Amino acid sequence: MQPIPHPSNSALSEQVEQRLLDHLTFLYGAERAPVLLERLHTILTQFRQRNPRLAAQEPLAPQERLTERDAILITYGDQVTEPDKPPLQTLAEVLEKHIRGVITGVHVLPFFPYSSDDGFSIVDYTAVNPGFGTWADIEQLGRNFRLMFDAVINHISAHSRWFQEFLRGNPEFADYFIVVEEGIDLSQVVRPRALPILTRVQTASGGQPPPRGGDRGGSRLVWTTFSTDQIDLNYDNPEVLLKIIELLLLYVEKGAEIIRLDAIAYLWKKVGTTCIHLEEAHRVVKLFRAIFDAVAPHVIIITETNVPHEENVSYFGDGADEAQMVYQFSLPPLVLQAFHSGSARHLSEWAATLETPSDTATFFNFLASHDGMGVRPVEGILSPSEVQSLVERTLAHGGYVSYKAEADGGQTVYELNISYFDALSDPRGAEPLDLQARRFLASQAIMLSLAGVPGIYVHSLFGSRSYPAGVERSGRYRSINREKFRRGELEGELADPSTLRHKAFYPYLHLIRARAAHPAFHPNGAQEVLLGNEAMFTLVRTSPDGDERVLCVHNVSGAAQPFQADLKALSIQHTGALWDVISGAAYPVGDDGDLALTVGPYQVLWLKSRG
């Protein structure tokens, strides 16, 4: 393996300097860009001087930064609690005990001081929530797992020092936020929430003129994409961008190997546009990528954009200049629809089109997260009636539905709020628990089999049902999938074979181990989706070197299904049988190379030769 070139500790290469200058020029103009580049150069030099270890290490080749051995757990920092111990310490102990060596990475959802939205309205970007623990606890977690941090940089809490200084009239923060004039036309702006986009706030006069109009006796209208407590930052002010770059570098110093750019599609605003996916937003991501490539090339950027598929994958850029990973937002509703209907046709047809622009860009595959299940990503894939069917099933299974505002004043479905387990199986139904668990694990196996890196939400790994009491307490639908664990109760259920947690957790770990043992599941290994029996989702995965091929068969229906495959046509070698890497069972192959078998309800087979 050849290490990639690494820049010196004292200077940036001419190529890097030019990349940075190009992006700054696009964002702020040719006159301001050279001065901003000089300031950025100072920030990067100081970062290198503080972190000689990062400057000295030889990073892995890009294709080896993520492999089939990688899987990332998504969890809150206070997900598991016990008396008299900081939650981050408890989390680290539980994960080390139960998943170390199987799951390699942990995405700790925002662990900073916050005022609302379960962490996504951050008061102080640079501190650990004292109720969770300390930076030392984060760094301890990073000794056993690769860490993903959230960069919640579209907005900041109304309770933050930055915004409070703005309200007080501090000139340093006068242009940190977006103030607009009364009556301005924002009808084209894409809205992710059914809430007003502007919030009126009271500011101290102090003789300071309003930064962008909107003044009415100390009252101003500020831009709030997501809530009145989440004030959008103004990236048209380069001081904001430089502050955020310093923040991201701090996260790298604290152990972040993957940085998640939350809500990045909304980062840049221009009145008269949709204010989503603007080229300026892409340029900011590309600037971050150029910076990390120069001073921390082991760091991976992942973009979080809950939008239709083609818009989502635009954040790959050309495959080498923007995000290395993007969330696969179309996957959760498509897998759910397949199991609801007993047909994988839509899922298969969509998956057959998937591609990335380079062998270093890959998908972050997930089925559940701390948020609801977005349905915008299946626009143009599922029909309105099929989406409505998902809505009706979600409501019937005890879930909720969230909406977003449209320009015409109407509302459309934005996301489904329910645990993924209950989305698949009616919690009030009479089905045996073993059958429900088998259906659930089949859905997770589909996610694990696809090209990309699996992201596994803690409530999926531990087999959680919905938490309606959380909705009643908080008044927020998303709380249905955000229940916290008490350590004693959690570990007691894991030890009891009759519980759902036991029936989900240990087979799930077994699937992850099986995946990790086979190079065919490398995130950038080839993927060929086979179309045939619509009750099956079938694909062939091939290792990057071409030496291993695995035939993955998933029955999404509750009935046994016949399956046939011409192994010769699929270039799958065999010695009279194929071996299921999950169960260890052997399946005979005919002399002509034809494989014919019956796949049980919700059965999963990952088949390969023993060679």
N, C-alpha and C positions, 0 to 999 in steps of 0.2 A: 504494500500500500504506500503510495507516494503522498507525503504531506503537502498540503497546499502552501503556496508562498505566504509568508507572514511579514508584514511591514515592520520596520525598525521601531525602537522605542521612542525615538526622538522626533521623527518627521513622518508626514504622510507622503505617499507616492504622488507623483504628478497626476497619475490616472485618477486616484482617489480625490485629490484636490479638485480636479476638473468636474468629477461627478457631483461633488458637494456644491461647487460653484454653479453648475448648471441648474440644480434644483433650487438653490437660493435665488438665483436670477429669475427663474420662472415665478417663484412665489412673491418676491419682493422687489424685483426690478434690477436693472444693471447698475444703477447708481448705489443702491444700498448693499447689494450682494457682497462686494469685496470686503467691506467693513464687517459684515456679519460672518463671513468666512474666517476672518482673522480672529474674531471672538470665539467662534466654534473651534478653531485650531487650538486656542488656548485651553478650552474645556477638555478637548481630547488629549492634549499633551499632559495635562494635570491628571487625568484619569489613568493614563499609562504609568506615570510616575508613582501614583498611589498603589498601582496593581502590577508590580513587576512580574508576578507569577503568570498573570494572564498574557503579558507581553512575551514571556519567554516560552510558553508552552507551544507545542506544535499541534495544531488542531487536526482532527480526523478529516479525511477526504469527505466532501459533502454527502456522498452516497452512503457513508457509514455513520453519519451522525444519528440517523434513525434507522433501525433494522427491525426484523421480525420479532426481536426480543422485547421491543418497546410497547408498552401499554401505559396509559396515563389515567390515574384516578382523579375524578373531580369531586372536591369536598370543601366544606366550610372549615375554617380554622377552629371553630368551637363545635364541630360536629359531634364529638364524643366528650362527655364530661364525667367527672367523678369528684367526690368531695376533696377539698383542700389541695387541689393541684390545678395549675393553669391548663386550660383546654388544649393548647398546642402541645404541651408535654404529654398529655393523655393520648392525643391523636397520634403522636410519634410512636408511643409505646404500642398502641393497638395495631398500627399499620406494620410496625417492625415485627410484631408477634405473628400477625395473620397473613400478611401479603408480601413481605420482603422476599425478594428472589423470584417473585412471579410478576408483580406489577413494578415497573421500573421508575415511573414518574408520578408526581402528585401535583395537580393544579389546586393550589390553595386559593379559594375564592377570596375576594378582598378582605384582608386581615388588618386593615388600617382603622383608626378611629372614624366613625361614621355617624350620620344623623338619621338616615332612613334607607329604605330599599335593601335591607339585609346586607349592607356593606357597600353598595354601589353609589352612595352619596357620601363621598369621602371628605372628611374634615381636615385631615393632615396626611398628605401623600407619603411623608417620610417616616412616620412612626407606626409601630405595631400597636394595635388596640390593647390597652393595658388589661382589659378583661380577658384577653386571649393568652397573653404571654409577652415575650420580648423578641428582639431580633436574634438573640442567642438561641431561642427555641426554634425559630425558622431555620437558622443555620444548622442546628442539630438534625432537624428533619431532612435537610439537604445532604447529610452525610450518608443516608441510606437510599435516597430517592432523588431523581432529577426533578428540579422544581420549575413549575410554571407560575409566574406572577401575572396578576391583572394590571394593565395600564388603563385605568378608567380616566381617560384624558379628554373626552369630549366635554365633560362637565365636572364641576366640583360642588361640594355642599354649600348651601346658603349660609351655613354656620362656620365655614372655613375662614381663616384669617384673611385670605385673599379677598373674599367677597365682603367681609366685614370692613376691611380697609377701604374698599371701593365705596361702600355706603357712607363711610365717615368722610369721604372726599379726599383721601390720601392720593396725591397726584401720581405716585408710583404705580397705583393700581387703577388709574382712571380709565385705561383702555384695555383692561384685562377681560372685559365682558362685552357682550354685544347689546348695545342700546339702540333702539329704533324709534322712529318718530310715530306719533299718534296717527292712526288711520292708514298706515302703510299697507300696500297690497302684498300679502303673503299667500295668496291663494294657490300658487304653484308648488308651495313647499310640501314635500312628502312627509306625512305624519305617521309615526309609529305608535301613537297613542291617541285615544279619543279625549284629549285634554287640550286646553288652549296652549298655543305655542309661545305666547308672551305672558310675562308676569309683572305686575306693577309693584314696584318697591319704593320705599321712602328713603331718600338720601339727605345727608347734611348739605346745606348750601355752601357754607364756607367760602363764598365768593368764587367757587370754581364753576366754570361753564360746563354743561353736560358734554361728555365726550362725543356723542353722536346724536344730539338732539333728544327729543322725547322728554324734555324737562317740563314739569308742570307743578311749580311750587315745591320743588324738592322731590317730586314723584317722577320716576322713570320706568319705561318698559324695557325689561331685559328678556333675552331669548332663553327659553327653557324647553328644550326638545322633549324631555322625559317627565319632569315634574316640577312643581314650584320650588322644591328643595334642591333641585339639580340644575345649577346655573351654567349655561354653555360658556366655554372659554373662547376668547377671540384670537384666533390664529392669524388674523390679518395684522396683528401686532407681533413682530418678531421676538419681542421680549418674552412673550408667552411660549413660543416655540423653543427658545433657548432654555427656559426654565424646565420645560418638559424633557428636553434632551438630557439635562443634568439629572433629572429624576430617573429616567430610564437607565442611565449609567450607574446610579446608586443601586438600582435593583440588580444589575449585573454584579456589582460588588458584594451584594448580600446573598448571592448564590443563584439568581434566576438564570436558567439555561434556555427557557422558552418564555417569551413575553407576548401576552395576549392583548391585542389592541381592541378594547371594548368599544362597540358602537362606532367604529372608525369611519363608516360610510357617511356619517353626518358631521364630520369634523369641521368642514369649511363651509361658510355660509356666504351666499351672494343673493341679495334681494333681486327678485325677478327670475330666479331659477328654482329648480326642485330642491336644491341644497342637500342632495344626496349623490354620492359617487362623483363629485366634482373632480376635475383633473388635479386641482390643488390638494385634495385629500389623498389622491394617489401619490402625488409628488412628496407629500410629507412621509408616507410609508416608505417610498423609495429613498428618501433622505435618511430615515432611520436605518434602512437596510445597508446603505453605503457606510454609515457610521459604524455599525456593528461589524461589517465585513472588514473594516479597517482596524478596529481596536479590540474587538471581542468576537472573532469569527466563529466561535462555538455557539453563539447565541442564535436562536431560531425565532423568527417572527410568525405569529399566527393571527390572522384577521378574523374578527367576529362580525359578520354581516348577514343578518337574518332577512334575506331578500331572494328573489328568483335566481335560479341556478346560474344563468349566464352572467348576471350582475355579480354574483358571489365569486365566481372563478376569475373575474377580471382582476382581482387582487393578487393573483400570481404574477401579474405583469408579463414580462417575456420569459419568465421561468428562472431568471437569475438576478433580477433587479428589484423585486418587491417581496411579498411574503413567501416564505418557504412552505407554509401550511395555511389552508383555509378550512373553515368548518364546513362539513358536508350537510348543510341544512335541509336538503331535500330528502335525505335518507329516513329520518324518523317517521314522517307521515306516510312515506311510500311503503315502508316495512309494515307499519300498522295497517294500512289499507290492504296489503297483501293478505295478512292473517284474518282481517275482518271478512274479506270477500272469498278467501280460499283460492285466490288467483294471484300469481306473481307477475302477471303480464306487464303491468305498468312499471313495476320495479325492475323487471328484466330489460325491458326496452330502454328505460332510462339508463340503467347501469351499463348497457352495451355501448352507450355513447360517451362514457366518461373517458377523459384523457387529461393529462397534465402537460404543460408546455416544455418541461425538461425532466431529466432524471434526478433532479435535486428538489423538485417541488412535489408535494404530495397532499392528500386530503387528511383532514382530522375527522374520522368517522365516529359518530356518536348517535345514540338513540334517545337519550334523556339527559337533562341538565338541570341546573337550579332554576332555569326559566321554563316557561311552558313550551309546548311543541308548536312551532311556527307553521302556518299553512301557506303563507305567501310563497315560500320556495317551491311549491308544487303548482303554481299558476302555469297553465299551459301544458301540464303533465296530467293532472287529474281534472275531470270535468267539475263544474259547480255542483252537480248533484252528488258526485262522489265525495267532494269535500263536505257537503251537507250531511252525508251519511256518517262521516267521521265525527262531525259535530253532534249528531243525534246519539251515536254510540257512546261518546264521551259523557254526555249528559245522563244517559241511561245507566252508566257505570259509576255515577256519583261525582263526576268531574264538573268543571266550569269552562266557560268560553269567554275569552277576552276579545275586544274589538279595537279597531283603529279608525280614526276619522278620515274621511275623503274630502276632496276639494269642494264637492257639491253639497257638503254638509251631512251626507249620509255616513253610515258605518259599515264596515265589512269585518269578517272574522280575521283576527290577527294570530291568535294562538289558542291551543287547547291546554287546559290546566288539569293535570291528572298524573298520577304515577304511571310509569310505563307498564308496570305489571297489571294494574287495574284497567288500563286502556285496552289491554289484550283480553282480560278475563273479568267478568262481572263479579265484583266482590260479594254481591248478594245472591249469586247463582248457586247451583247445587253441584257443580262439577267437582270431581275429586281434586284435592290439592296437588297430587302428583301430576295429573294431566295439565293443570294450570302451569305448574313449574316447567313441564316439558315444552309447552307452547312458548313460554317466556324465554327459555334457554335456546330454543330454535331461532327466535328473533335475534338474540344476542350473537348467535353463531354466524348469522348472515353478516352482521356488522364486523365481526372479527375476521371473516373470510375475505372481505373486500380489500383492494389495494388502498393503502393508507395506514395511518396510525390510529388505533382504537382509543377513544376517550370514554371512560366508563364512569357514570355518575354513581356516587356512593350509595344512593338508594336503589340503584339497579344491582350493584354488586352484592348488597346485603339483603336483597329481596324484600323491599319495603312496599307496603300498600299506601294508598292515598291517606292524607292527614287532614280531614275536613275540620278538625278542631282548631288547626292552625289558621284556617281561613276565618273561622268564627272569631278567633282572638284578634287577628291582625286586620281583618277587613280586606285583605288582598288575596286574589285567587292564586297567585303563585306560591303562597304559603302551603298549599296542599301537597307540595313535593319538597318541603324544606324542614321536615321534622328532625329534631336533634336526638341523639342517642344518649342514654345513660350506660356507662361502660358495663356495669354489673348485669343489667338486663340484656344488653346486646350479646355479651359473651355467654350468658346463660342460654339464650335462644340458639346461638351457634352450636352449642354443645348438645342440643336436644334434636335428635334425628326426625322428630315428628313435626318440627316447626318449618314454616315457610323459609325463614332465614337460612336454616341448615340446608334445605332442599335446593335453594338457589345459589348460595355462596360457594359451597364446595364443588359442585359441578361446573360453576362458572370459572373458578380457578383452574379446574382441569382443562377446560376449553382453552384458556389462555396459555397454559403450559404446552398443550398440543400445538398451538399456533407458533409459539416461540421456538419450538424444536425443529421447525422446517423452513428452510430458506425460501421456499416457494411463496411464503407469506410476507416476504420483504415488502416494505411500503411501496417500493418502485419496481417490484416484480410485475411481469406481464399479467394481464387479466383478460380472459375471453369468456363472455357470457354466452351460454347456450340457450337457445329458444326452442321450446318443444312443449312438453306437458306443462300447462299453465299453473298447475298446482305445485310446481317445483321451481325453486330458484337455484339455478345450476351454473357453475362457472369453473373454469380451469385456471389455476394460478401457476405461474412458472417463475422459478428463481431467476435473479438477474443474470447469472452465468448460464442459464438454460439447462442445468443439470438435473433439476427436480421439477416435476409437474404433479400437482394435486388436483384431483377432480372433486369439487365440493358440491354436494347435493343436499338441498334443504326442502323438506315437505312443509308447505305453509298451510296445509289443509288438515282437517280432522279425520281424514279417511286414508287408508292405505293406497298407494299409488304405484303403478308399474313404471319402471325406468329402464331405458335401453341406451347404450352408447357404443359407438364404433371406436374402440380405443386406438386402432391404427390411424384413423382419420384425425384423432386428437393428438397423435404423436405421444401417446402414453405407453411406455413399455410395461410388460408384465411377464411373470413366469407362471402363468396358469391361474393366477389369482391377484386380486388387489387387497391391500390391507387398510383398514379404517384406523387412522391415527388417533381417533378419539376412543373407540372401544377396544381396539386391538383385534377385532374380528376380521376373518378373511372371507373374501367373496370370490367365488370361482369365475373364471373367464373362459368362454368357449374357445375351441381351437382356431376359429376364424377371427378371434380378437373382439368378439361381441360380448359386451357386459349386459346381462339382463337380470334384474332383481326387483323385489317389491320393497318399497320404502314405507315404513309404518307412519301412522299419524304423527306429525310434528317431529319426525325423525331427522337427524342430521348425520351425514356420512362425509368424511374427508378421506378420499381414497387415493392411494399411491402404491407403486410397486415396492417390494421389500429391498430392491437393490440400492 
